[in-house]
Amino acid sequence: MLALFLNTSKGLRVLNCLIQANLKEYIISVVSYNDKNTSDRSYFLIKELCLINQIIFFDRNESYSFRNSYKLAIGWQYIISDTNKLYIIHDSLLPKYRGFAPTVNAMINGETKIGASIIQSSQEYDKGNIYKQQQILLSYPIKIIEVIKLLEDAYEKLTLFFLMEIISGKQINTIPQDENQATYSLWRNEFDYFIDWEWSSFKIKRFVDAVSFPYDFAKTSLNGEIYRVEEVEIYEDVYIENRVSGKQIFLIDSCPVIVCGQGLIKLINVKDLDGKVVIFKNFRNKFK
């Protein structure tokens, strides 16, 4: 009755939820792929869960067909050719943040309302009619792993509602998106992990938290070496006569305090790319 295209921990959480709710008999099959951009092993856990519960599993690169069945894609980043009865859960309250990495970008921007939307598949990405939305309220500071758990809760609720509507035979009613309210969220790559010290200390704190585990953590460079910034905190600002973003102003318990475009940031946990904790002793550091 429902074919699932699953990726990330959100896909795993939904699959486990449907199994726990004794709804696995309505799952025709699960399709997934190994996502190199996350470290949560969700692909292997989804595959194992299907095997244990005798649910048919396909890797994305295998041949499969669900021509007349409802399909739901969760955390999916590839084109699905069969769009008949295809619905997608997107990580935003559409039409805001269409596109890529919507949650990370929303956190960096300090959005206090995020969420998830079930939409119909469309030719242009994330423009499909909206079936249902689930809102999440955020207060900062908060790390991405905590936000992901909140999104997983939202995905569970949306998927359960969607499947129960299908089981009951109710018509799936949708509404068009308001194009006047549409915004877009750009894709991110390895260069987008670097801290821009011209930002305010509040934005830098949100950025560091937004790209933390399960992502690859914020980065900065010092004397030609790249470092991973895992934890920072806001430090009370002082008046600086010749403000230069990225320069160290204080060294407190081996933790550098860095000048930002607005405010100051204290580096609490910094590691080299081999995972070794960096102990700072030098007072004159300029981060880039």
Rosetta blueprint (number, residue, H / E / L):
1 M L
2 L E
3 A E
4 L E
5 F E
6 L E
7 N L
8 T H
9 S H
10 K H
11 G H
12 L H
13 R H
14 V H
15 L H
16 N H
17 C H
18 L H
19 I H
20 Q H
21 A L
22 N L
23 L L
24 K H
25 E H
26 Y H
27 I E
28 I E
29 S E
30 V E
31 V E
32 S E
33 Y L
34 N L
35 D L
36 K L
37 N L
38 T L
39 S L
40 D L
41 R L
42 S H
43 Y H
44 F H
45 L H
46 I H
47 K H
48 E H
49 L H
50 C H
51 L H
52 I H
53 N L
54 Q L
55 I L
56 I L
57 F E
58 F E
59 D E
60 R L
61 N L
62 E L
63 S L
64 Y L
65 S L
66 F L
67 R L
68 N L
69 S L
70 Y E
71 K E
72 L E
73 A E
74 I E
75 G L
76 W L
77 Q L
78 Y L
79 I L
80 I L
81 S L
82 D L
83 T L
84 N L
85 K L
86 L E
87 Y E
88 I E
89 I E
90 H E
91 D L
92 S L
93 L L
94 L L
95 P L
96 K L
97 Y L
98 R E
99 G E
100 F L
101 A L
102 P H
103 T H
104 V H
105 N H
106 A H
107 M H
108 I H
109 N L
110 G L
111 E L
112 T L
113 K E
114 I E
115 G E
116 A E
117 S E
118 I E
119 I E
120 Q E
121 S L
122 S L
123 Q L
124 E L
125 Y L
126 D L
127 K L
128 G L
129 N L
130 I E
131 Y E
132 K E
133 Q E
134 Q E
135 Q E
136 I E
137 L E
138 L L
139 S L
140 Y L
141 P L
142 I L
143 K L
144 I H
145 I H
146 E H
147 V H
148 I H
149 K H
150 L H
151 L H
152 E H
153 D H
154 A H
155 Y H
156 E H
157 K H
158 L H
159 T H
160 L H
161 F H
162 F H
163 L H
164 M H
165 E H
166 I H
167 I H
168 S H
169 G L
170 K L
171 Q L
172 I L
173 N L
174 T L
175 I E
176 P L
177 Q L
178 D L
179 E H
180 N H
181 Q H
182 A L
183 T L
184 Y E
185 S E
186 L L
187 W L
188 R L
189 N L
190 E H
191 F H
192 D H
193 Y H
194 F E
195 I L
196 D L
197 W L
198 E L
199 W L
200 S E
201 S H
202 F H
203 K H
204 I H
205 K H
206 R H
207 F H
208 V H
209 D H
210 A H
211 V L
212 S L
213 F L
214 P L
215 Y L
216 D L
217 F L
218 A E
219 K E
220 T E
221 S E
222 L E
223 N L
224 G L
225 E E
226 I E
227 Y E
228 R E
229 V E
230 E E
231 E E
232 V E
233 E E
234 I E
235 Y E
236 E L
237 D L
238 V L
239 Y L
240 I L
241 E L
242 N L
243 R L
244 V L
245 S L
246 G L
247 K E
248 Q E
249 I E
250 F E
251 L E
252 I E
253 D L
254 S L
255 C E
256 P E
257 V E
258 I E
259 V E
260 C L
261 G L
262 Q E
263 G L
264 L E
265 I E
266 K E
267 L E
268 I E
269 N E
270 V E
271 K E
272 D E
273 L L
274 D L
275 G L
276 K L
277 V E
278 V L
279 I L
280 F L
281 K L
282 N L
283 F L
284 R L
285 N L
286 K E
287 F L
288 K L
